Amino acid sequence: MYLHLGLDKTVTYDEIIGIFDLDTTTVEKNTRESLAAAEKAGIVENVCNDLPKSFVVCEKNGERKIYITQLSSSTLQKRTRENIMG
């Protein structure tokens, strides 16, 4: 199954490591530093045209990627549950 993250980007469910809300997770210094390091390493991709609300950490073939999306973490998690549960 696939999850649409925004723009033309979709990922498979088995690639997803975690879905995180930007407002609540970036309060922590460690999260901000981790996102900054990931951006510096070139593994962050912005897949939104609007205000970002969440980020999705994925890994495929040993390569980690972080997608910044305008969709809320609750919307993404709901879509994931609905597709898995049927």
HTML snippet that shows the backbone in 3Dmol.js (N, CA, C, O; Angstrom):
<script src="https://3Dmol.org/build/3Dmol-min.js"></script>
<div id="view" style="width:600px;height:400px;position:relative"></div>
<script>
const pdb = `
ATOM      1  N   MET A   1       0.834  -1.173   0.000  1.00  0.00           N
ATOM      2  CA  MET A   1       0.000   0.000   0.000  1.00  0.00           C
ATOM      3  C   MET A   1       0.889   1.250   0.000  1.00  0.00           C
ATOM      4  O   MET A   1       2.038   1.224   0.441  1.00  0.00           O
ATOM      5  N   TYR A   2       0.321   2.328  -0.503  1.00  0.00           N
ATOM      6  CA  TYR A   2       1.050   3.586  -0.627  1.00  0.00           C
ATOM      7  C   TYR A   2       0.395   4.680   0.200  1.00  0.00           C
ATOM      8  O   TYR A   2      -0.822   4.694   0.390  1.00  0.00           O
ATOM      9  N   LEU A   3       1.220   5.592   0.685  1.00  0.00           N
ATOM     10  CA  LEU A   3       0.743   6.765   1.411  1.00  0.00           C
ATOM     11  C   LEU A   3       1.183   8.002   0.648  1.00  0.00           C
ATOM     12  O   LEU A   3       2.372   8.193   0.393  1.00  0.00           O
ATOM     13  N   HIS A   4       0.217   8.844   0.285  1.00  0.00           N
ATOM     14  CA  HIS A   4       0.509  10.097  -0.420  1.00  0.00           C
ATOM     15  C   HIS A   4       0.919  11.134   0.615  1.00  0.00           C
ATOM     16  O   HIS A   4       0.187  11.384   1.573  1.00  0.00           O
ATOM     17  N   LEU A   5       2.105  11.745   0.421  1.00  0.00           N
ATOM     18  CA  LEU A   5       2.636  12.713   1.379  1.00  0.00           C
ATOM     19  C   LEU A   5       2.415  14.155   0.964  1.00  0.00           C
ATOM     20  O   LEU A   5       2.453  15.055   1.802  1.00  0.00           O
ATOM     21  N   GLY A   6       2.188  14.380  -0.309  1.00  0.00           N
ATOM     22  CA  GLY A   6       2.030  15.735  -0.811  1.00  0.00           C
ATOM     23  C   GLY A   6       2.727  15.870  -2.147  1.00  0.00           C
ATOM     24  O   GLY A   6       3.614  15.089  -2.491  1.00  0.00           O
ATOM     25  N   LEU A   7       2.302  16.882  -2.895  1.00  0.00           N
ATOM     26  CA  LEU A   7       2.780  17.076  -4.260  1.00  0.00           C
ATOM     27  C   LEU A   7       2.666  15.738  -4.996  1.00  0.00           C
ATOM     28  O   LEU A   7       1.586  15.149  -5.024  1.00  0.00           O
ATOM     29  N   ASP A   8       3.733  15.259  -5.576  1.00  0.00           N
ATOM     30  CA  ASP A   8       3.681  13.990  -6.313  1.00  0.00           C
ATOM     31  C   ASP A   8       4.384  12.860  -5.571  1.00  0.00           C
ATOM     32  O   ASP A   8       4.776  11.868  -6.186  1.00  0.00           O
ATOM     33  N   LYS A   9       4.547  12.999  -4.261  1.00  0.00           N
ATOM     34  CA  LYS A   9       5.329  12.022  -3.511  1.00  0.00           C
ATOM     35  C   LYS A   9       4.453  11.019  -2.771  1.00  0.00           C
ATOM     36  O   LYS A   9       3.568  11.388  -1.999  1.00  0.00           O
ATOM     37  N   THR A  10       4.720   9.748  -3.024  1.00  0.00           N
ATOM     38  CA  THR A  10       4.097   8.658  -2.280  1.00  0.00           C
ATOM     39  C   THR A  10       5.202   7.730  -1.784  1.00  0.00           C
ATOM     40  O   THR A  10       6.263   7.618  -2.397  1.00  0.00           O
ATOM     41  N   VAL A  11       4.933   7.075  -0.672  1.00  0.00           N
ATOM     42  CA  VAL A  11       5.867   6.082  -0.133  1.00  0.00           C
ATOM     43  C   VAL A  11       5.064   4.839   0.210  1.00  0.00           C
ATOM     44  O   VAL A  11       3.855   4.913   0.433  1.00  0.00           O
ATOM     45  N   THR A  12       5.733   3.705   0.252  1.00  0.00           N
ATOM     46  CA  THR A  12       5.065   2.482   0.682  1.00  0.00           C
ATOM     47  C   THR A  12       5.073   2.423   2.203  1.00  0.00           C
ATOM     48  O   THR A  12       5.941   3.002   2.856  1.00  0.00           O
ATOM     49  N   TYR A  13       4.102   1.721   2.750  1.00  0.00           N
ATOM     50  CA  TYR A  13       3.995   1.632   4.210  1.00  0.00           C
ATOM     51  C   TYR A  13       5.230   1.008   4.848  1.00  0.00           C
ATOM     52  O   TYR A  13       5.621   1.389   5.951  1.00  0.00           O
ATOM     53  N   ASP A  14       5.844   0.052   4.158  1.00  0.00           N
ATOM     54  CA  ASP A  14       7.010  -0.602   4.757  1.00  0.00           C
ATOM     55  C   ASP A  14       8.242   0.293   4.792  1.00  0.00           C
ATOM     56  O   ASP A  14       9.221  -0.043   5.457  1.00  0.00           O
ATOM     57  N   GLU A  15       8.217   1.421   4.095  1.00  0.00           N
ATOM     58  CA  GLU A  15       9.322   2.389   4.145  1.00  0.00           C
ATOM     59  C   GLU A  15       9.228   3.299   5.366  1.00  0.00           C
ATOM     60  O   GLU A  15      10.237   3.850   5.807  1.00  0.00           O
ATOM     61  N   ILE A  16       8.033   3.460   5.913  1.00  0.00           N
ATOM     62  CA  ILE A  16       7.792   4.451   6.968  1.00  0.00           C
ATOM     63  C   ILE A  16       8.339   3.971   8.305  1.00  0.00           C
ATOM     64  O   ILE A  16       8.002   2.891   8.790  1.00  0.00           O
ATOM     65  N   ILE A  17       9.197   4.812   8.887  1.00  0.00           N
ATOM     66  CA  ILE A  17       9.716   4.555  10.228  1.00  0.00           C
ATOM     67  C   ILE A  17       8.850   5.288  11.253  1.00  0.00           C
ATOM     68  O   ILE A  17       8.532   4.746  12.311  1.00  0.00           O
ATOM     69  N   GLY A  18       8.473   6.525  10.926  1.00  0.00           N
ATOM     70  CA  GLY A  18       7.654   7.294  11.846  1.00  0.00           C
ATOM     71  C   GLY A  18       7.040   8.516  11.201  1.00  0.00           C
ATOM     72  O   GLY A  18       7.551   9.048  10.216  1.00  0.00           O
ATOM     73  N   ILE A  19       5.930   8.951  11.778  1.00  0.00           N
ATOM     74  CA  ILE A  19       5.228  10.155  11.340  1.00  0.00           C
ATOM     75  C   ILE A  19       5.180  11.080  12.550  1.00  0.00           C
ATOM     76  O   ILE A  19       4.723  10.678  13.620  1.00  0.00           O
ATOM     77  N   PHE A  20       5.649  12.322  12.389  1.00  0.00           N
ATOM     78  CA  PHE A  20       5.814  13.218  13.523  1.00  0.00           C
ATOM     79  C   PHE A  20       5.203  14.589  13.261  1.00  0.00           C
ATOM     80  O   PHE A  20       5.292  15.114  12.151  1.00  0.00           O
ATOM     81  N   ASP A  21       4.591  15.158  14.274  1.00  0.00           N
ATOM     82  CA  ASP A  21       4.024  16.494  14.215  1.00  0.00           C
ATOM     83  C   ASP A  21       5.143  17.519  14.425  1.00  0.00           C
ATOM     84  O   ASP A  21       5.881  17.431  15.406  1.00  0.00           O
ATOM     85  N   LEU A  22       5.272  18.474  13.528  1.00  0.00           N
ATOM     86  CA  LEU A  22       6.347  19.467  13.636  1.00  0.00           C
ATOM     87  C   LEU A  22       6.198  20.357  14.859  1.00  0.00           C
ATOM     88  O   LEU A  22       7.194  20.674  15.510  1.00  0.00           O
ATOM     89  N   ASP A  23       4.979  20.766  15.186  1.00  0.00           N
ATOM     90  CA  ASP A  23       4.782  21.668  16.327  1.00  0.00           C
ATOM     91  C   ASP A  23       5.185  21.044  17.649  1.00  0.00           C
ATOM     92  O   ASP A  23       5.811  21.702  18.479  1.00  0.00           O
ATOM     93  N   THR A  24       4.837  19.790  17.855  1.00  0.00           N
ATOM     94  CA  THR A  24       5.117  19.174  19.155  1.00  0.00           C
ATOM     95  C   THR A  24       6.532  18.584  19.248  1.00  0.00           C
ATOM     96  O   THR A  24       7.127  18.591  20.326  1.00  0.00           O
ATOM     97  N   THR A  25       7.067  18.084  18.156  1.00  0.00           N
ATOM     98  CA  THR A  25       8.384  17.442  18.232  1.00  0.00           C
ATOM     99  C   THR A  25       9.538  18.424  18.165  1.00  0.00           C
ATOM    100  O   THR A  25      10.595  18.162  18.738  1.00  0.00           O
ATOM    101  N   THR A  26       9.365  19.550  17.482  1.00  0.00           N
ATOM    102  CA  THR A  26      10.482  20.486  17.353  1.00  0.00           C
ATOM    103  C   THR A  26      10.651  21.366  18.586  1.00  0.00           C
ATOM    104  O   THR A  26      11.519  22.239  18.615  1.00  0.00           O
ATOM    105  N   VAL A  27       9.834  21.140  19.590  1.00  0.00           N
ATOM    106  CA  VAL A  27      10.033  21.814  20.871  1.00  0.00           C
ATOM    107  C   VAL A  27      11.336  21.307  21.495  1.00  0.00           C
ATOM    108  O   VAL A  27      12.051  22.054  22.163  1.00  0.00           O
ATOM    109  N   GLU A  28      11.624  20.053  21.270  1.00  0.00           N
ATOM    110  CA  GLU A  28      12.828  19.432  21.815  1.00  0.00           C
ATOM    111  C   GLU A  28      14.062  19.809  21.003  1.00  0.00           C
ATOM    112  O   GLU A  28      14.057  19.746  19.773  1.00  0.00           O
ATOM    113  N   LYS A  29      15.103  20.198  21.702  1.00  0.00           N
ATOM    114  CA  LYS A  29      16.355  20.604  21.070  1.00  0.00           C
ATOM    115  C   LYS A  29      16.948  19.459  20.228  1.00  0.00           C
ATOM    116  O   LYS A  29      17.455  19.698  19.132  1.00  0.00           O
ATOM    117  N   ASN A  30      16.887  18.236  20.732  1.00  0.00           N
ATOM    118  CA  ASN A  30      17.452  17.087  20.006  1.00  0.00           C
ATOM    119  C   ASN A  30      16.784  16.891  18.649  1.00  0.00           C
ATOM    120  O   ASN A  30      17.450  16.573  17.663  1.00  0.00           O
ATOM    121  N   THR A  31      15.466  17.082  18.601  1.00  0.00           N
ATOM    122  CA  THR A  31      14.748  16.919  17.337  1.00  0.00           C
ATOM    123  C   THR A  31      15.152  18.007  16.354  1.00  0.00           C
ATOM    124  O   THR A  31      15.394  17.724  15.181  1.00  0.00           O
ATOM    125  N   ARG A  32      15.226  19.247  16.821  1.00  0.00           N
ATOM    126  CA  ARG A  32      15.645  20.350  15.947  1.00  0.00           C
ATOM    127  C   ARG A  32      17.055  20.109  15.408  1.00  0.00           C
ATOM    128  O   ARG A  32      17.322  20.333  14.227  1.00  0.00           O
ATOM    129  N   GLU A  33      17.942  19.657  16.270  1.00  0.00           N
ATOM    130  CA  GLU A  33      19.321  19.380  15.841  1.00  0.00           C
ATOM    131  C   GLU A  33      19.362  18.216  14.842  1.00  0.00           C
ATOM    132  O   GLU A  33      20.112  18.262  13.866  1.00  0.00           O
ATOM    133  N   SER A  34      18.568  17.188  15.082  1.00  0.00           N
ATOM    134  CA  SER A  34      18.528  16.042  14.167  1.00  0.00           C
ATOM    135  C   SER A  34      18.002  16.438  12.798  1.00  0.00           C
ATOM    136  O   SER A  34      18.540  16.013  11.776  1.00  0.00           O
ATOM    137  N   LEU A  35      16.946  17.257  12.773  1.00  0.00           N
ATOM    138  CA  LEU A  35      16.405  17.725  11.493  1.00  0.00           C
ATOM    139  C   LEU A  35      17.400  18.623  10.768  1.00  0.00           C
ATOM    140  O   LEU A  35      17.533  18.545   9.547  1.00  0.00           O
ATOM    141  N   ALA A  36      18.094  19.471  11.510  1.00  0.00           N
ATOM    142  CA  ALA A  36      19.101  20.344  10.898  1.00  0.00           C
ATOM    143  C   ALA A  36      20.245  19.513  10.305  1.00  0.00           C
ATOM    144  O   ALA A  36      20.721  19.806   9.208  1.00  0.00           O
ATOM    145  N   ALA A  37      20.681  18.483  11.026  1.00  0.00           N
ATOM    146  CA  ALA A  37      21.752  17.614  10.527  1.00  0.00           C
ATOM    147  C   ALA A  37      21.289  16.841   9.290  1.00  0.00           C
ATOM    148  O   ALA A  37      22.056  16.661   8.344  1.00  0.00           O
ATOM    149  N   ALA A  38      20.041  16.389   9.300  1.00  0.00           N
ATOM    150  CA  ALA A  38      19.495  15.663   8.149  1.00  0.00           C
ATOM    151  C   ALA A  38      19.408  16.580   6.931  1.00  0.00           C
ATOM    152  O   ALA A  38      19.699  16.163   5.810  1.00  0.00           O
ATOM    153  N   GLU A  39      19.009  17.818   7.158  1.00  0.00           N
ATOM    154  CA  GLU A  39      18.934  18.763   6.046  1.00  0.00           C
ATOM    155  C   GLU A  39      20.330  19.044   5.486  1.00  0.00           C
ATOM    156  O   GLU A  39      20.512  19.121   4.271  1.00  0.00           O
ATOM    157  N   LYS A  40      21.299  19.194   6.363  1.00  0.00           N
ATOM    158  CA  LYS A  40      22.679  19.426   5.936  1.00  0.00           C
ATOM    159  C   LYS A  40      23.216  18.226   5.146  1.00  0.00           C
ATOM    160  O   LYS A  40      24.004  18.390   4.214  1.00  0.00           O
ATOM    161  N   ALA A  41      22.782  17.022   5.528  1.00  0.00           N
ATOM    162  CA  ALA A  41      23.213  15.801   4.845  1.00  0.00           C
ATOM    163  C   ALA A  41      22.471  15.589   3.524  1.00  0.00           C
ATOM    164  O   ALA A  41      22.811  14.694   2.750  1.00  0.00           O
ATOM    165  N   GLY A  42      21.462  16.414   3.274  1.00  0.00           N
ATOM    166  CA  GLY A  42      20.738  16.326   2.013  1.00  0.00           C
ATOM    167  C   GLY A  42      19.679  15.243   1.951  1.00  0.00           C
ATOM    168  O   GLY A  42      19.305  14.797   0.866  1.00  0.00           O
ATOM    169  N   ILE A  43      19.192  14.814   3.115  1.00  0.00           N
ATOM    170  CA  ILE A  43      18.192  13.747   3.107  1.00  0.00           C
ATOM    171  C   ILE A  43      16.787  14.254   3.443  1.00  0.00           C
ATOM    172  O   ILE A  43      15.876  13.459   3.675  1.00  0.00           O
ATOM    173  N   VAL A  44      16.615  15.572   3.470  1.00  0.00           N
ATOM    174  CA  VAL A  44      15.297  16.153   3.725  1.00  0.00           C
ATOM    175  C   VAL A  44      14.712  16.639   2.407  1.00  0.00           C
ATOM    176  O   VAL A  44      15.375  17.326   1.630  1.00  0.00           O
ATOM    177  N   GLU A  45      13.445  16.265   2.169  1.00  0.00           N
ATOM    178  CA  GLU A  45      12.763  16.705   0.958  1.00  0.00           C
ATOM    179  C   GLU A  45      11.443  17.367   1.344  1.00  0.00           C
ATOM    180  O   GLU A  45      10.626  16.780   2.052  1.00  0.00           O
ATOM    181  N   ASN A  46      11.249  18.580   0.877  1.00  0.00           N
ATOM    182  CA  ASN A  46      10.015  19.310   1.136  1.00  0.00           C
ATOM    183  C   ASN A  46       8.994  18.922   0.074  1.00  0.00           C
ATOM    184  O   ASN A  46       9.220  19.133  -1.117  1.00  0.00           O
ATOM    185  N   VAL A  47       7.872  18.357   0.506  1.00  0.00           N
ATOM    186  CA  VAL A  47       6.829  17.931  -0.436  1.00  0.00           C
ATOM    187  C   VAL A  47       5.531  18.697  -0.173  1.00  0.00           C
ATOM    188  O   VAL A  47       4.439  18.130  -0.219  1.00  0.00           O
ATOM    189  N   CYS A  48       5.671  19.998   0.104  1.00  0.00           N
ATOM    190  CA  CYS A  48       4.482  20.799   0.355  1.00  0.00           C
ATOM    191  C   CYS A  48       4.629  22.186  -0.256  1.00  0.00           C
ATOM    192  O   CYS A  48       5.733  22.694  -0.449  1.00  0.00           O
ATOM    193  N   ASN A  49       3.476  22.779  -0.552  1.00  0.00           N
ATOM    194  CA  ASN A  49       3.436  24.147  -1.063  1.00  0.00           C
ATOM    195  C   ASN A  49       2.937  25.110  -0.003  1.00  0.00           C
ATOM    196  O   ASN A  49       2.921  26.321  -0.226  1.00  0.00           O
ATOM    197  N   ASP A  50       2.536  24.596   1.132  1.00  0.00           N
ATOM    198  CA  ASP A  50       1.920  25.382   2.183  1.00  0.00           C
ATOM    199  C   ASP A  50       2.753  25.253   3.455  1.00  0.00           C
ATOM    200  O   ASP A  50       3.860  24.716   3.432  1.00  0.00           O
ATOM    201  N   LEU A  51       2.216  25.745   4.549  1.00  0.00           N
ATOM    202  CA  LEU A  51       2.875  25.666   5.841  1.00  0.00           C
ATOM    203  C   LEU A  51       3.086  24.196   6.236  1.00  0.00           C
ATOM    204  O   LEU A  51       2.120  23.434   6.280  1.00  0.00           O
ATOM    205  N   PRO A  52       4.316  23.789   6.519  1.00  0.00           N
ATOM    206  CA  PRO A  52       4.556  22.391   6.895  1.00  0.00           C
ATOM    207  C   PRO A  52       3.967  22.080   8.258  1.00  0.00           C
ATOM    208  O   PRO A  52       4.041  22.887   9.184  1.00  0.00           O
ATOM    209  N   LYS A  53       3.376  20.887   8.364  1.00  0.00           N
ATOM    210  CA  LYS A  53       2.748  20.476   9.619  1.00  0.00           C
ATOM    211  C   LYS A  53       3.385  19.232  10.228  1.00  0.00           C
ATOM    212  O   LYS A  53       3.312  19.020  11.438  1.00  0.00           O
ATOM    213  N   SER A  54       4.009  18.412   9.386  1.00  0.00           N
ATOM    214  CA  SER A  54       4.582  17.184   9.916  1.00  0.00           C
ATOM    215  C   SER A  54       5.764  16.735   9.073  1.00  0.00           C
ATOM    216  O   SER A  54       6.019  17.264   7.992  1.00  0.00           O
ATOM    217  N   PHE A  55       6.478  15.747   9.596  1.00  0.00           N
ATOM    218  CA  PHE A  55       7.541  15.129   8.812  1.00  0.00           C
ATOM    219  C   PHE A  55       7.448  13.621   8.966  1.00  0.00           C
ATOM    220  O   PHE A  55       7.025  13.096   9.996  1.00  0.00           O
ATOM    221  N   VAL A  56       7.862  12.945   7.898  1.00  0.00           N
ATOM    222  CA  VAL A  56       7.791  11.492   7.840  1.00  0.00           C
ATOM    223  C   VAL A  56       9.197  10.968   7.605  1.00  0.00           C
ATOM    224  O   VAL A  56       9.859  11.348   6.639  1.00  0.00           O
ATOM    225  N   VAL A  57       9.643  10.099   8.489  1.00  0.00           N
ATOM    226  CA  VAL A  57      10.961   9.485   8.358  1.00  0.00           C
ATOM    227  C   VAL A  57      10.777   8.143   7.668  1.00  0.00           C
ATOM    228  O   VAL A  57       9.994   7.305   8.116  1.00  0.00           O
ATOM    229  N   CYS A  58      11.505   7.946   6.575  1.00  0.00           N
ATOM    230  CA  CYS A  58      11.406   6.719   5.785  1.00  0.00           C
ATOM    231  C   CYS A  58      12.790   6.122   5.567  1.00  0.00           C
ATOM    232  O   CYS A  58      13.808   6.811   5.644  1.00  0.00           O
ATOM    233  N   GLU A  59      12.798   4.841   5.295  1.00  0.00           N
ATOM    234  CA  GLU A  59      14.042   4.174   4.925  1.00  0.00           C
ATOM    235  C   GLU A  59      13.734   3.132   3.863  1.00  0.00           C
ATOM    236  O   GLU A  59      12.826   2.314   4.013  1.00  0.00           O
ATOM    237  N   LYS A  60      14.510   3.181   2.787  1.00  0.00           N
ATOM    238  CA  LYS A  60      14.347   2.225   1.693  1.00  0.00           C
ATOM    239  C   LYS A  60      15.731   1.794   1.235  1.00  0.00           C
ATOM    240  O   LYS A  60      16.580   2.627   0.918  1.00  0.00           O
ATOM    241  N   ASN A  61      15.946   0.498   1.205  1.00  0.00           N
ATOM    242  CA  ASN A  61      17.244  -0.061   0.801  1.00  0.00           C
ATOM    243  C   ASN A  61      18.399   0.542   1.592  1.00  0.00           C
ATOM    244  O   ASN A  61      19.467   0.815   1.043  1.00  0.00           O
ATOM    245  N   GLY A  62      18.173   0.746   2.888  1.00  0.00           N
ATOM    246  CA  GLY A  62      19.216   1.271   3.759  1.00  0.00           C
ATOM    247  C   GLY A  62      19.433   2.768   3.669  1.00  0.00           C
ATOM    248  O   GLY A  62      20.285   3.312   4.372  1.00  0.00           O
ATOM    249  N   GLU A  63      18.685   3.440   2.822  1.00  0.00           N
ATOM    250  CA  GLU A  63      18.808   4.891   2.656  1.00  0.00           C
ATOM    251  C   GLU A  63      17.677   5.587   3.400  1.00  0.00           C
ATOM    252  O   GLU A  63      16.502   5.322   3.144  1.00  0.00           O
ATOM    253  N   ARG A  64      18.031   6.476   4.321  1.00  0.00           N
ATOM    254  CA  ARG A  64      17.040   7.215   5.088  1.00  0.00           C
ATOM    255  C   ARG A  64      16.679   8.506   4.366  1.00  0.00           C
ATOM    256  O   ARG A  64      17.529   9.137   3.738  1.00  0.00           O
ATOM    257  N   LYS A  65      15.398   8.896   4.463  1.00  0.00           N
ATOM    258  CA  LYS A  65      14.894  10.116   3.844  1.00  0.00           C
ATOM    259  C   LYS A  65      13.831  10.701   4.769  1.00  0.00           C
ATOM    260  O   LYS A  65      13.046   9.965   5.367  1.00  0.00           O
ATOM    261  N   ILE A  66      13.811  12.022   4.884  1.00  0.00           N
ATOM    262  CA  ILE A  66      12.811  12.705   5.691  1.00  0.00           C
ATOM    263  C   ILE A  66      12.010  13.619   4.782  1.00  0.00           C
ATOM    264  O   ILE A  66      12.571  14.445   4.063  1.00  0.00           O
ATOM    265  N   TYR A  67      10.695  13.466   4.820  1.00  0.00           N
ATOM    266  CA  TYR A  67       9.804  14.270   3.989  1.00  0.00           C
ATOM    267  C   TYR A  67       9.041  15.255   4.871  1.00  0.00           C
ATOM    268  O   TYR A  67       8.420  14.868   5.862  1.00  0.00           O
ATOM    269  N   ILE A  68       9.097  16.524   4.499  1.00  0.00           N
ATOM    270  CA  ILE A  68       8.346  17.572   5.182  1.00  0.00           C
ATOM    271  C   ILE A  68       7.056  17.767   4.401  1.00  0.00           C
ATOM    272  O   ILE A  68       7.090  17.999   3.193  1.00  0.00           O
ATOM    273  N   THR A  69       5.905  17.674   5.091  1.00  0.00           N
ATOM    274  CA  THR A  69       4.623  17.722   4.403  1.00  0.00           C
ATOM    275  C   THR A  69       3.650  18.690   5.070  1.00  0.00           C
ATOM    276  O   THR A  69       3.751  18.970   6.265  1.00  0.00           O
ATOM    277  N   GLN A  70       2.712  19.192   4.282  1.00  0.00           N
ATOM    278  CA  GLN A  70       1.697  20.099   4.805  1.00  0.00           C
ATOM    279  C   GLN A  70       0.533  19.345   5.444  1.00  0.00           C
ATOM    280  O   GLN A  70      -0.334  19.955   6.070  1.00  0.00           O
ATOM    281  N   LEU A  71       0.512  18.033   5.289  1.00  0.00           N
ATOM    282  CA  LEU A  71      -0.538  17.222   5.908  1.00  0.00           C
ATOM    283  C   LEU A  71      -0.217  17.006   7.382  1.00  0.00           C
ATOM    284  O   LEU A  71       0.945  16.837   7.752  1.00  0.00           O
ATOM    285  N   SER A  72      -1.231  17.013   8.205  1.00  0.00           N
ATOM    286  CA  SER A  72      -1.004  16.817   9.633  1.00  0.00           C
ATOM    287  C   SER A  72      -0.640  15.360   9.915  1.00  0.00           C
ATOM    288  O   SER A  72      -0.988  14.453   9.159  1.00  0.00           O
ATOM    289  N   SER A  73       0.063  15.167  11.015  1.00  0.00           N
ATOM    290  CA  SER A  73       0.457  13.809  11.391  1.00  0.00           C
ATOM    291  C   SER A  73      -0.779  12.952  11.666  1.00  0.00           C
ATOM    292  O   SER A  73      -0.781  11.761  11.356  1.00  0.00           O
ATOM    293  N   SER A  74      -1.825  13.538  12.242  1.00  0.00           N
ATOM    294  CA  SER A  74      -3.038  12.772  12.516  1.00  0.00           C
ATOM    295  C   SER A  74      -3.736  12.340  11.214  1.00  0.00           C
ATOM    296  O   SER A  74      -4.276  11.236  11.146  1.00  0.00           O
ATOM    297  N   THR A  75      -3.729  13.192  10.192  1.00  0.00           N
ATOM    298  CA  THR A  75      -4.312  12.832   8.899  1.00  0.00           C
ATOM    299  C   THR A  75      -3.526  11.686   8.267  1.00  0.00           C
ATOM    300  O   THR A  75      -4.117  10.727   7.770  1.00  0.00           O
ATOM    301  N   LEU A  76      -2.206  11.783   8.284  1.00  0.00           N
ATOM    302  CA  LEU A  76      -1.376  10.726   7.704  1.00  0.00           C
ATOM    303  C   LEU A  76      -1.558   9.402   8.451  1.00  0.00           C
ATOM    304  O   LEU A  76      -1.655   8.344   7.829  1.00  0.00           O
ATOM    305  N   GLN A  77      -1.605   9.462   9.780  1.00  0.00           N
ATOM    306  CA  GLN A  77      -1.795   8.248  10.563  1.00  0.00           C
ATOM    307  C   GLN A  77      -3.181   7.654  10.327  1.00  0.00           C
ATOM    308  O   GLN A  77      -3.331   6.434  10.267  1.00  0.00           O
ATOM    309  N   LYS A  78      -4.189   8.509  10.193  1.00  0.00           N
ATOM    310  CA  LYS A  78      -5.550   8.030   9.924  1.00  0.00           C
ATOM    311  C   LYS A  78      -5.604   7.323   8.574  1.00  0.00           C
ATOM    312  O   LYS A  78      -6.200   6.252   8.455  1.00  0.00           O
ATOM    313  N   ARG A  79      -4.984   7.918   7.556  1.00  0.00           N
ATOM    314  CA  ARG A  79      -4.959   7.293   6.227  1.00  0.00           C
ATOM    315  C   ARG A  79      -4.269   5.938   6.280  1.00  0.00           C
ATOM    316  O   ARG A  79      -4.708   4.977   5.648  1.00  0.00           O
ATOM    317  N   THR A  80      -3.200   5.874   7.029  1.00  0.00           N
ATOM    318  CA  THR A  80      -2.447   4.623   7.156  1.00  0.00           C
ATOM    319  C   THR A  80      -3.303   3.549   7.813  1.00  0.00           C
ATOM    320  O   THR A  80      -3.369   2.420   7.325  1.00  0.00           O
ATOM    321  N   ARG A  81      -3.957   3.895   8.916  1.00  0.00           N
ATOM    322  CA  ARG A  81      -4.824   2.936   9.623  1.00  0.00           C
ATOM    323  C   ARG A  81      -5.977   2.484   8.739  1.00  0.00           C
ATOM    324  O   ARG A  81      -6.288   1.294   8.682  1.00  0.00           O
ATOM    325  N   GLU A  82      -6.615   3.428   8.049  1.00  0.00           N
ATOM    326  CA  GLU A  82      -7.760   3.083   7.198  1.00  0.00           C
ATOM    327  C   GLU A  82      -7.365   2.125   6.082  1.00  0.00           C
ATOM    328  O   GLU A  82      -8.107   1.195   5.767  1.00  0.00           O
ATOM    329  N   ASN A  83      -6.208   2.347   5.492  1.00  0.00           N
ATOM    330  CA  ASN A  83      -5.769   1.484   4.390  1.00  0.00           C
ATOM    331  C   ASN A  83      -5.323   0.118   4.874  1.00  0.00           C
ATOM    332  O   ASN A  83      -5.515  -0.880   4.179  1.00  0.00           O
ATOM    333  N   ILE A  84      -4.733   0.063   6.055  1.00  0.00           N
ATOM    334  CA  ILE A  84      -4.277  -1.216   6.583  1.00  0.00           C
ATOM    335  C   ILE A  84      -5.457  -2.043   7.085  1.00  0.00           C
ATOM    336  O   ILE A  84      -5.528  -3.250   6.854  1.00  0.00           O
ATOM    337  N   MET A  85      -6.386  -1.373   7.779  1.00  0.00           N
ATOM    338  CA  MET A  85      -7.523  -2.067   8.384  1.00  0.00           C
ATOM    339  C   MET A  85      -8.636  -2.345   7.371  1.00  0.00           C
ATOM    340  O   MET A  85      -9.480  -3.216   7.584  1.00  0.00           O
ATOM    341  N   GLY A  86      -8.625  -1.590   6.264  1.00  0.00           N
ATOM    342  CA  GLY A  86      -9.624  -1.828   5.224  1.00  0.00           C
ATOM    343  C   GLY A  86     -10.807  -1.025   5.413  1.00  0.00           C
ATOM    344  O   GLY A  86     -11.744  -1.110   4.620  1.00  0.00           O
TER     345      GLY A  86
END
`;
const viewer = $3Dmol.createViewer("view");
viewer.addModel(pdb, "pdb");
viewer.setStyle({}, {cartoon: {color: "spectrum"}});
viewer.zoomTo();
viewer.render();
</script>
